[in-house]
């Protein structure tokens, strides 16, 4: 099997998804998932259609899942599942074993590397990384990719804004990592209105509270966005005296 290197991108991570201070963040995976869509979209617009991942725990697994989801709308996009070892999933958690099985089952192609880890990046012209560039493993990877003349995209650096935000709303939402009525982005939340993304920075949200099965976000201009915890629905109440609840997304 021949891989057209100019059309190929490899995803490479370093174990678990981390924050700079190693403080657990239940929504970090959601943020990275959202940003991965933008990254894949940009790469696709540049002519990249082959995406390689060993689908190990953490970033590579998440990237493989997002590629498969993106491919539902763009059939030219293909996931190449890289198998460095038939036993690579032995140490996975039960949840990740199920995720890995789904990835292999839906991948367009399986590539076997006979137990030589990290060789997936040599098959591509560009590598997308997640990790602190000061860590020895990531530093070595970036140096090697640069030596090989590969384009490098470190998503860890790309979500610096999310890491730097100190917001009570952000902390409140730690209890709600599995909400489908909005997405988590690097600067705030992304709702959808009239099939268009409607980003709302954390800095524009003055208050959030739960009312029954909805999260209600009050914005600086008085607008209130009510996002369902049970479905994809959300509604808006416009300021200052328009109290009619209107369908928003």
SERO-4910 file (N, C-alpha, C, O; in steps of 0.05 Angstrom, whole numbers):
BEGIN
 pado doro    nc1    nc2    nc3   cac1   cac2   cac3    cc1    cc2    cc3    oc1    oc2    oc3
  Unk    A     17    -24      0      0      0      0     18     25      0     36     27     16
  Unk    A     11     43    -18     27     68    -20     11     91     -8    -12     95    -15
  Unk    A     24    107      9     12    131     20     24    155      6     48    158      5
  Unk    A      6    172     -4     16    197    -17     23    216      6      5    228     18
  Unk    A     48    219     10     58    234     33     48    263     34     41    274     55
  Unk    A     46    275     10     38    303      9      9    307     18      1    329     25
  Unk    A     -7    286     18    -35    287     26    -40    277     54    -63    276     63
  Unk    A    -18    268     68    -21    255     93    -13    272    117      6    287    115
  Unk    A    -27    269    139    -22    282    164    -22    261    186    -39    243    186
  Unk    A     -3    263    205     -2    244    227     -8    259    253      2    281    258
  Unk    A    -23    246    270    -29    256    297    -11    241    317    -10    217    317
  Unk    A      3    256    333     21    244    353     17    258    380     19    283    382
  Unk    A     12    243    401      8    254    428     27    242    447     44    224    441
  Unk    A     24    251    472     42    240    493     25    233    517     23    248    536
  Unk    A     13    209    516     -2    199    539    -28    215    543    -42    221    524
  Unk    A    -33    222    568    -59    234    575    -59    263    566    -39    276    562
  Unk    A    -84    274    564    -87    302    558    -81    318    584    -92    312    605
  Unk    A    -65    338    581    -55    352    605    -60    382    603    -63    393    581
  Unk    A    -60    396    626    -59    425    628    -31    433    637    -17    416    647
  Unk    A    -24    458    634      3    466    641     10    461    671     32    454    678
  Unk    A    -11    464    688     -6    460    717    -14    432    726    -14    427    750
  Unk    A    -21    415    707    -30    387    713    -54    386    731    -59    365    745
  Unk    A    -71    407    732    -96    406    746   -117    393    729   -121    401    706
  Unk    A   -132    373    739   -152    360    723   -173    379    712   -182    397    727
  Unk    A   -180    376    687   -200    393    675   -218    375    659   -210    363    639
  Unk    A   -243    372    668   -262    353    656   -271    361    628   -281    345    613
  Unk    A   -267    387    622   -276    396    595   -253    400    575   -257    408    553
  Unk    A   -229    393    584   -206    396    566   -210    379    540   -204    389    518
  Unk    A   -219    354    544   -223    337    520   -243    350    501   -241    348    477
  Unk    A   -264    362    513   -284    375    496   -272    398    480   -278    402    456
  Unk    A   -255    414    493   -242    437    479   -225    426    457   -226    437    434
  Unk    A   -209    406    462   -191    395    441   -207    383    419   -200    386    395
  Unk    A   -229    370    425   -246    359    404   -257    381    386   -256    378    361
  Unk    A   -266    403    397   -276    425    381   -254    436    364   -258    441    340
  Unk    A   -230    441    375   -208    452    360   -198    433    339   -189    442    318
  Unk    A   -200    407    344   -191    388    323   -208    390    298   -198    387    276
  Unk    A   -234    396    301   -251    400    277   -240    423    260   -239    421    236
  Unk    A   -232    445    273   -222    468    258   -195    461    245   -190    468    222
  Unk    A   -178    446    259   -152    438    249   -156    420    224   -143    424    204
  Unk    A   -173    400    227   -178    381    205   -190    395    181   -183    390    158
  Unk    A   -208    414    187   -221    429    165   -200    445    149   -200    446    125
  Unk    A   -182    458    164   -161    474    151   -142    456    134   -135    463    112
  Unk    A   -135    434    146   -117    415    132   -131    404    107   -118    401     86
  Unk    A   -156    398    109   -172    387     86   -173    408     64   -170    402     41
  Unk    A   -177    433     71   -178    455     52   -151    459     38   -149    470     16
  Unk    A   -129    449     51   -102    451     39    -96    426     22    -75    424     10
  Unk    A   -116    408     21   -112    384      4   -104    359     18    -99    338      6
  Unk    A   -104    360     45    -97    336     61   -123    319     63   -144    329     72
  Unk    A   -120    293     56   -144    275     58   -138    250     73   -156    234     79
  Unk    A   -112    245     80   -104    220     94    -95    228    122    -76    244    125
  Unk    A   -107    217    142   -100    223    170    -93    198    185   -108    179    186
  Unk    A    -68    198    195    -58    174    208    -57    178    239    -50    199    249
  Unk    A    -65    156    253    -65    157    282    -61    129    292    -74    110    283
  Unk    A    -44    126    313    -42    100    326    -65     96    346    -68     74    357
  Unk    A    -81    116    350   -104    115    367    -98    104    395   -112     88    407
  Unk    A    -75    113    405    -68    107    433    -85    124    452    -97    143    442
  Unk    A    -84    118    477   -100    134    496    -93    164    494    -70    170    489
  Unk    A   -112    181    499   -106    209    499   -111    222    472   -131    216    458
  Unk    A    -93    240    464    -97    256    440   -101    240    414   -118    247    398
  Unk    A    -85    219    410    -86    204    385   -113    190    382   -124    189    360
  Unk    A   -124    180    404   -150    167    404   -172    187    397   -189    183    380
  Unk    A   -170    211    410   -190    232    405   -188    242    376   -209    246    364
  Unk    A   -164    245    366   -161    254    338   -173    235    319   -185    243    299
  Unk    A   -168    209    323   -180    188    306   -210    190    305   -222    187    284
  Unk    A   -222    194    328   -251    195    330   -262    220    315   -282    218    301
  Unk    A   -248    242    317   -257    267    304   -254    264    274   -271    274    259
  Unk    A   -232    252    265   -229    247    236   -252    231    225   -264    237    204
  Unk    A   -260    210    239   -282    193    230   -308    208    229   -324    205    211
  Unk    A   -312    226    249   -336    242    249   -336    262    226   -357    267    213
  Unk    A   -313    274    221   -311    294    200   -315    280    173   -327    292    155
  Unk    A   -306    255    170   -308    241    145   -337    234    138   -343    228    115
  Unk    A   -355    236    157   -384    231    151   -395    252    132   -413    247    116
  Unk    A   -384    276    134   -392    298    116   -374    302     92   -382    314     72
  Unk    A   -349    292     94   -329    295     73   -317    267     67   -297    260     78
  Unk    A   -330    252     49   -322    224     44   -293    221     34   -282    199     36
  Unk    A   -281    242     23   -253    240     14   -234    237     37   -212    227     34
  Unk    A   -242    245     61   -225    243     85   -224    214     94   -245    201     97
  Unk    A   -200    204     98   -196    177    106   -178    175    131   -158    188    133
  Unk    A   -187    158    149   -170    152    173   -154    127    168   -165    106    161
  Unk    A   -128    129    171   -110    106    169   -103     99    198    -88    113    212
  Unk    A   -113     76    208   -107     67    235    -80     54    235    -76     33    222
  Unk    A    -61     65    249    -33     55    250    -31     35    273    -36     42    296
  Unk    A    -23     11    267    -20    -10    288     10    -15    291     23    -29    275
  Unk    A     21     -5    313     49     -9    319     54    -36    332     76    -47    331
  Unk    A     33    -47    345     35    -73    358      8    -84    361    -11    -70    368
  Unk    A      5   -110    358    -21   -123    361    -30   -122    391    -53   -126    397
  Unk    A    -11   -116    409    -16   -116    437    -18    -87    449    -18    -83    473
  Unk    A    -19    -67    431    -17    -40    440    -40    -31    458    -38    -12    473
  Unk    A    -63    -46    456    -86    -38    471    -89    -53    498   -108    -50    512
  Unk    A    -69    -70    504    -70    -87    528    -74    -70    553    -89    -77    571
  Unk    A    -59    -48    555    -60    -32    579    -82    -11    579    -83      6    597
  Unk    A    -99    -10    559   -120      9    557   -141      4    579   -144    -19    588
  Unk    A   -155     25    587   -178     21    605   -200      7    588   -198      6    564
  Unk    A   -220     -3    602   -242    -17    587   -255      2    568   -262     -5    545
  Unk    A   -259     27    576   -272     47    559   -255     52    534   -265     53    512
  Unk    A   -228     55    538   -211     60    515   -208     36    497   -204     39    473
  Unk    A   -211     12    508   -211    -12    491   -235    -12    472   -233    -19    449
  Unk    A   -258     -3    482   -282     -1    466   -278     20    444   -286     17    421
  Unk    A   -267     43    452   -262     65    433   -243     55    411   -247     61    388
  Unk    A   -221     41    419   -202     31    400   -214     12    381   -208     12    357
  Unk    A   -231     -6    391   -245    -25    373   -262    -11    353   -263    -19    330
  Unk    A   -276     10    362   -293     25    343   -276     39    322   -284     40    298
  Unk    A   -254     51    330   -236     64    311   -226     45    290   -227     51    266
  Unk    A   -216     22    298   -206      2    279   -228     -7    260   -224    -11    237
  Unk    A   -252    -10    271   -274    -20    255   -283      0    233   -293     -9    212
  Unk    A   -279     26    239   -289     46    220   -266     58    203   -272     73    184
  Unk    A   -241     52    209   -219     63    194   -220     54    165   -227     31    160
  Unk    A   -212     71    147   -211     64    119   -189     44    113   -193     26     96
  Unk    A   -167     47    127   -143     30    122   -129     24    149   -129     41    167
  Unk    A   -117      1    151   -101     -6    174    -72     -8    165    -66    -22    146
  Unk    A    -54      6    179    -26      5    172    -10     -8    195    -12      2    217
  Unk    A      4    -29    189     20    -43    209     49    -35    208     61    -35    187
  Unk    A     60    -27    231     88    -18    232    106    -37    247    129    -30    254
  Unk    A     96    -61    252    113    -82    264    127    -73    290    151    -79    294
  Unk    A    112    -60    307    122    -54    333    142    -31    335    155    -28    356
  Unk    A    145    -15    314    164      7    315    148     32    321    137     45    302
  Unk    A    146     41    346    129     64    353    139     90    342    163     94    337
  Unk    A    120    108    338    126    136    329    135    137    300    144    158    290
  Unk    A    132    115    285    140    116    257    118    127    239    122    134    216
  Unk    A     94    130    250     71    140    234     77    168    223     69    174    201
  Unk    A     92    184    238     97    211    229    115    212    204    114    231    189
  Unk    A    131    191    200    149    191    177    133    186    151    144    190    129
  Unk    A    108    177    154     92    171    130     77    196    120     64    195    100
  Unk    A     79    218    135     63    242    129     81    266    123    105    266    129
  Unk    A     69    286    112     83    311    106     79    331    128     93    352    130
  Unk    A     60    326    146     54    344    168     46    328    192     34    307    190
  Unk    A     54    338    216     48    324    241     33    344    259     42    367    263
  Unk    A     11    334    270     -4    350    290      1    337    317     -4    313    321
  Unk    A     11    354    336     20    344    361      4    357    384     -7    379    381
  Unk    A      1    342    406     -9    355    431     10    349    453     13    326    461
  Unk    A     23    369    464     41    365    486     58    390    491     63    406    473
  Unk    A     68    393    515     85    415    523    112    411    508    126    391    512
  Unk    A    120    431    493    144    429    477    170    428    494    191    422    483
  Unk    A    167    433    520    190    431    538    194    403    549    215    397    560
  Unk    A    174    386    546    177    359    555    196    344    536    194    347    512
  Unk    A    214    327    547    234    314    531    223    298    507    233    300    485
  Unk    A    201    283    511    190    267    489    179    285    467    185    280    443
  Unk    A    164    305    474    152    323    454    174    340    441    173    344    417
  Unk    A    193    349    457    216    364    446    231    348    425    238    358    404
  Unk    A    236    323    431    250    305    412    233    301    387    244    302    365
  Unk    A    207    297    390    190    293    367    190    318    349    192    315    325
  Unk    A    188    342    361    187    366    345    213    371    331    214    379    308
  Unk    A    235    365    345    262    369    332    265    349    309    276    357    288
  Unk    A    256    325    312    259    305    291    241    312    267    250    310    244
  Unk    A    217    321    273    199    329    251    210    353    235    208    354    211
  Unk    A    222    372    250    234    395    237    258    386    220    262    396    198
  Unk    A    274    367    230    297    357    215    288    343    189    302    345    169
  Unk    A    265    330    190    255    316    167    241    335    148    232    326    126
  Unk    A    239    360    155    226    380    137    196    379    137    183    387    118
  Unk    A    185    369    159    156    366    161    143    391    173    155    404    190
  Unk    A    119    397    165    104    418    178     95    408    205     89    385    208
  Unk    A     94    426    225     88    419    252     65    437    263     66    461    259
  Unk    A     45    424    275     23    439    287     19    429    315     10    407    319
  Unk    A     27    444    335     25    436    363     -1    448    375     -2    472    380
  Unk    A    -21    432    379    -47    442    388    -46    450    417    -63    466    426
  Unk    A    -27    441    432    -23    449    460    -19    479    461    -30    493    478
  Unk    A     -2    489    443      2    518    442    -23    533    432    -28    556    440
  Unk    A    -38    520    415    -61    533    403    -84    538    422   -101    556    417
  Unk    A    -85    524    445   -107    528    463    -97    542    489   -108    539    510
  Unk    A    -76    558    486    -65    573    508    -86    591    521    -86    596    545
  Unk    A   -103    603    504   -124    621    514   -142    606    534   -150    618    554
  Unk    A   -148    581    528   -166    566    547   -152    562    574   -164    564    595
  Unk    A   -126    556    573   -111    551    597   -109    577    614   -110    575    639
  Unk    A   -108    600    601   -103    625    615   -128    637    627   -126    655    644
  Unk    A   -152    628    619   -177    639    628   -183    630    657   -184    607    662
  Unk    A   -187    650    674   -197    645    701   -225    655    703   -230    679    704
  Unk    A   -244    637    703   -272    645    703   -289    627    721   -287    602    719
  Unk    A   -307    639    737   -325    623    753   -343    605    736   -351    583    744
  Unk    A   -350    616    712   -367    600    694   -352    575    685   -364    553    684
  Unk    A   -327    578    678   -311    555    670   -309    534    692   -311    511    686
  Unk    A   -307    543    717   -306    525    739   -333    511    744   -334    488    749
  Unk    A   -354    527    742   -381    516    745   -387    494    725   -399    474    732
  Unk    A   -377    497    701   -383    478    679   -366    452    681   -370    434    665
  Unk    A   -348    451    701   -333    426    705   -352    403    711   -345    380    706
  Unk    A   -375    409    721   -394    388    728   -411    380    704   -428    362    706
  Unk    A   -407    392    681   -423    387    657   -406    382    632   -407    398    614
  Unk    A   -391    360    632   -374    355    609   -389    341    585   -379    340    563
  Unk    A   -414    332    590   -428    317    570   -454    330    562   -476    319    563
  Unk    A   -452    355    553   -475    371    544   -473    373    513   -453    380    502
  Unk    A   -495    367    500   -495    367    470   -507    392    458   -505    396    434
  Unk    A   -518    410    475   -531    434    464   -511    457    459   -519    478    449
  Unk    A   -486    453    466   -465    473    459   -438    458    460   -436    436    469
  Unk    A   -418    472    449   -391    461    448   -372    478    465   -377    502    468
  Unk    A   -352    466    476   -331    481    490   -309    489    471   -299    472    456
  Unk    A   -302    515    471   -280    524    454   -258    535    471   -259    535    495
  Unk    A   -237    545    458   -213    554    473   -217    580    487   -202    587    505
  Unk    A   -238    596    479   -243    621    492   -270    623    506   -276    642    520
  Unk    A   -287    602    502   -313    603    514   -331    581    503   -321    559    498
  Unk    A   -357    586    500   -376    566    491   -385    573    462   -385    596    454
  Unk    A   -392    552    448   -401    556    420   -429    544    418   -433    519    418
  Unk    A   -449    561    416   -477    553    411   -481    553    381   -464    560    365
  Unk    A   -505    544    372   -512    546    344   -538    560    341   -558    553    354
  Unk    A   -539    580    323   -563    595    317   -567    596    287   -550    605    272
  Unk    A   -590    586    278   -596    585    249   -574    570    234   -565    578    212
  Unk    A   -565    548    246   -545    530    234   -518    544    231   -501    535    215
  Unk    A   -513    565    246   -487    579    246   -475    579    274   -490    581    293
  Unk    A   -449    576    276   -437    577    303   -440    604    316   -437    625    302
  Unk    A   -446    605    341   -451    629    356   -433    629    381   -442    620    402
  Unk    A   -407    638    378   -389    636    400   -394    657    422   -401    680    415
  Unk    A   -392    649    446   -396    667    469   -372    665    487   -369    644    501
  Unk    A   -354    685    489   -331    683    506   -339    681    536   -360    691    544
  Unk    A   -322    668    552   -328    666    580   -330    694    592   -346    698    611
  Unk    A   -315    713    582   -315    740    593   -342    754    589   -348    774    602
  Unk    A   -358    744    570   -385    757    565   -407    744    581   -430    754    581
  Unk    A   -401    723    596   -421    710    612   -418    719    641   -397    715    654
  Unk    A   -439    732    652   -437    743    679   -448    723    699   -441    725    723
  Unk    A   -464    704    691   -476    686    710   -485    661    696   -495    662    673
  Unk    A   -483    638    709   -495    613    699   -507    598    722   -495    597    744
  Unk    A   -529    586    717   -542    570    738   -559    548    724   -566    549    701
  Unk    A   -564    527    740   -581    505    729   -609    509    739   -615    514    762
  Unk    A   -628    508    719   -656    508    725   -669    484    713   -672    482    688
  Unk    A   -677    465    730   -688    440    721   -668    426    703   -646    419    711
  Unk    A   -675    422    678   -658    408    659   -645    427    638   -640    419    616
  Unk    A   -640    451    647   -627    471    630   -605    486    645   -607    489    669
  Unk    A   -585    494    630   -565    513    640   -572    540    629   -575    543    605
  Unk    A   -574    560    647   -582    587    638   -558    605    641   -547    609    662
  Unk    A   -550    617    618   -527    635    617   -537    663    613   -550    670    594
  Unk    A   -529    681    632   -536    709    629   -512    724    619   -490    722    630
  Unk    A   -516    739    597   -494    753    584   -493    782    593   -512    792    606
  Unk    A   -472    796    587   -468    824    597   -490    843    586   -497    862    600
  Unk    A   -501    837    562   -521    854    551   -549    847    561   -569    859    551
  Unk    A   -551    828    579   -578    820    589   -590    796    575   -610    785    585
  Unk    A   -579    788    553   -589    764    539   -586    740    557   -566    737    571
  Unk    A   -605    721    556   -603    696    570   -605    673    550   -624    672    535
  Unk    A   -585    656    551   -586    632    534   -591    608    552   -577    603    571
  Unk    A   -611    593    544   -619    569    560   -613    544    543   -625    539    522
  Unk    A   -594    528    553   -585    505    539   -594    479    553   -590    475    577
  Unk    A   -607    462    537   -618    437    548   -595    418    556   -575    416    543
  Unk    A   -600    404    578   -582    383    587   -590    355    576   -576    335    580
  Unk    A   -613    354    563   -624    329    554   -625    326    523   -629    304    513
  Unk    A   -620    348    509   -622    347    480   -603    368    468   -588    381    482
  Unk    A   -605    372    442   -589    393    428   -602    420    428   -590    439    417
  Unk    A   -625    423    441   -640    448    440   -628    469    458   -618    463    480
  Unk    A   -630    494    449   -625    517    466   -642    540    457   -651    541    434
  Unk    A   -648    558    475   -666    580    470   -654    606    480   -635    606    497
  Unk    A   -664    629    470   -653    654    478   -676    673    487   -698    672    476
  Unk    A   -670    688    508   -689    709    517   -674    736    513   -653    740    525
  Unk    A   -685    753    497   -672    777    489   -676    799    510   -697    800    523
  Unk    A   -656    817    513   -659    840    531   -673    863    517   -675    862    493
  Unk    A   -682    884    532   -684    884    561   -712    876    571   -715    868    594
  Unk    A   -732    877    553   -759    872    562   -773    851    545   -797    846    548
  Unk    A   -758    838    527   -770    818    510   -768    791    524   -746    778    524
  Unk    A   -789    783    537   -788    758    553   -800    734    539   -805    713    551
  Unk    A   -804    737    513   -813    714    497   -789    696    493   -768    704    483
  Unk    A   -793    671    499   -772    651    494   -773    643    465   -793    634    455
  Unk    A   -751    646    451   -750    641    423   -731    618    417   -710    615    430
  Unk    A   -738    602    397   -721    580    390   -695    591    379   -695    610    363
  Unk    A   -673    580    387   -647    591    380   -631    571    363   -619    579    343
  Unk    A   -631    546    370   -616    526    355   -628    499    358   -618    479    347
***
